[in-house]
């Protein structure tokens, strides 16, 4: 039985910088730190030979983000402004109470956005915007205004 999505994982060239970004700007907390080298079990799990990495698990509410900084094999840098239509990860979404206030707050600390929050439903019940973290990963901020909407996190059993 699937209980839900546990975490999103991101690879970064600067673990400390990205962890600080999510902790300082979104209220995440570091709940676990790890590192490995020469670990055949982890190599088997991640499908890499001779992997070396540092990791942190961040937590806020019912959301977790796991960050990896690999030093071996040497990672290929992703395009910082890659289009969300490219195959693979497109974004992860954080539900917020007031998307306009969060947008303004995050713009003030230097986060870039594709656009200001937009009404994404004809009923006016959903407002959203896409922004990017320092590595270019896309974060959707979503406000669900209808308290009875089954997509709201507090509606998920």
C-alpha positions in Angstrom: 0.0 0.0 0.0 1.4 3.4 -1.0 1.2 5.9 1.9 2.3 8.9 -0.1 5.4 10.7 -1.5 8.1 10.7 1.2 10.7 13.1 -0.4 12.1 14.7 -3.4 15.9 14.4 -4.0 18.1 16.9 -5.7 21.8 16.7 -6.7 23.7 19.9 -6.1 27.3 21.2 -6.5 27.1 23.0 -3.2 25.2 21.1 -0.4 25.7 23.7 2.3 24.4 26.6 0.1 21.3 24.7 -1.1 20.5 23.4 2.4 20.7 26.9 3.7 18.4 28.2 0.9 15.7 25.7 1.9 16.1 26.1 5.6 16.4 30.0 5.6 13.6 30.6 3.1 11.1 27.8 3.5 11.5 26.8 7.1 13.0 23.3 6.4 15.2 21.8 9.1 18.1 19.4 8.7 17.0 16.1 10.3 19.8 13.8 9.1 23.2 14.1 7.6 25.3 11.4 6.0 28.3 10.8 3.8 29.8 7.8 2.1 32.8 6.6 0.1 33.8 3.1 -1.0 30.4 1.6 0.0 29.4 -1.2 -2.4 25.9 -1.4 -1.0 25.2 2.3 -1.7 26.9 1.9 -5.1 24.5 -0.9 -6.0 21.5 1.1 -4.7 22.3 4.3 -6.7 23.7 2.4 -9.8 27.1 4.0 -9.7 30.6 2.6 -9.2 32.9 4.2 -6.6 30.4 6.8 -5.5 31.3 9.4 -2.9 28.8 11.9 -1.6 27.5 14.0 1.3 23.8 14.2 1.9 21.2 15.9 4.1 17.6 15.2 4.7 15.4 18.3 5.2 12.0 18.3 6.8 9.1 20.8 7.0 5.5 19.8 7.8 4.8 16.6 5.9 7.5 17.3 3.3 11.0 16.1 3.0 13.8 17.1 0.6 17.0 15.1 0.3 20.1 16.9 -1.0 23.1 15.1 -2.5 26.5 16.5 -3.2 28.5 13.9 -5.2 32.2 14.3 -5.6 32.6 10.9 -7.5 31.7 10.2 -10.2 32.1 13.8 -11.2 28.5 15.1 -11.9 27.5 16.8 -15.2 26.2 20.3 -14.5 22.6 20.8 -15.4 21.5 23.9 -17.3 20.4 26.4 -14.6 17.5 27.6 -16.7 16.5 24.4 -18.3 12.9 24.3 -19.7 10.3 22.4 -17.6 9.2 20.5 -20.7 12.5 18.6 -20.8 12.2 14.9 -19.8 12.8 14.1 -16.1 12.2 16.2 -13.1 10.1 19.3 -13.9 9.3 20.7 -10.4 8.1 20.0 -6.9 5.2 21.9 -5.3 4.9 23.4 -1.9 1.4 24.3 -0.7 1.3 27.7 0.9 -1.4 29.8 2.7 -0.9 33.1 0.9 0.9 32.7 -2.5 1.2 36.4 -3.1 2.8 37.1 0.3 5.2 34.1 -0.2 6.1 35.3 -3.7 6.9 38.8 -2.4 8.9 37.5 0.5 11.0 35.2 -1.7 11.6 37.9 -4.4 13.0 40.1 -1.7 15.6 37.4 -0.7 16.6 37.0 -4.4 14.6 34.0 -5.6 13.7 34.3 -9.3 10.2 33.4 -10.7 8.8 32.8 -14.1 5.9 35.1 -13.3 3.9 36.5 -10.4 1.2 34.2 -9.0 -1.6 33.4 -11.4 -5.1 32.1 -11.0 -4.8 28.6 -12.4 -8.5 27.6 -12.2 -11.6 29.2 -13.6 -13.2 29.0 -10.1 -10.5 31.1 -8.6 -9.7 28.3 -6.1 -6.1 27.7 -7.2 -3.2 30.2 -7.5 0.3 29.2 -8.4 3.7 30.4 -9.5 7.0 28.7 -10.5 10.3 29.9 -9.1 13.9 28.5 -9.1 16.3 27.6 -6.4 20.0 28.6 -6.7 20.7 25.5 -8.8 17.8 26.2 -11.2 15.5 23.5 -9.8 11.8 24.6 -10.2 9.6 25.0 -7.1 5.9 25.6 -7.5 4.1 27.6 -4.8 0.4 26.6 -4.8 -2.4 28.2 -2.8 -5.6 26.1 -2.6 -8.3 28.5 -1.5 -11.2 26.0 -1.2 -10.9 24.4 2.2 -12.9 21.4 0.9 -10.6 20.7 -2.0 -9.4 17.1 -1.8 -5.9 18.3 -3.0 -5.3 20.3 0.2 -2.6 18.7 2.4 -4.9 18.9 5.4 -7.5 16.9 3.5 -5.1 14.1 2.8 -5.7 11.3 5.3 
